[in-house]
């Protein structure tokens, strides 16, 4: 599959919402209210400072955002988030978006990338991040209320870019 990854525009909002909605509604990977409205979900994804992207192959298959993890003297560490369309899962879309985010972050001058809150039961994402060189540098016990498993840990994952 050949993916085109490009900056998102306002014209992508419907497609992005259709990717975000099932993931957020499932409530098992993002610390987002499962009943979040379309408006609030898009405001979160397109928040000030987020560089939003769409991965497509004839139609949108995934989306990501890239931003500084924190402000001020910590703004040299990037943060990113990824969502793949349910129909495209397992086809390398998240991996392609991650590679794009790492290259883009490096090009923007970020020295590292950090994921602040990876739900420990999200094994596919963790495996993808580890294959890309991320290490777990912290574990927050029982930080996430999983809809079927109860309280599960959250991981902090980190990777230098320089």
Secondary structure, 3 states (H helix, E strand, C coil): CCCEEEECCHHHHHHHHHHHHHHHHHCCCCCCCCCCCHHHHHHHHCCCCCEEEEEECCCEEEEEEEEECCCHHHCCEEEEEEEECHHHCCCCHHHHHHHHHHHHHHHCCCCEEEEEEEECCCHHHHHHHHHCCCEEEEEEEEEEEECCCEEEEEEEEEEECC
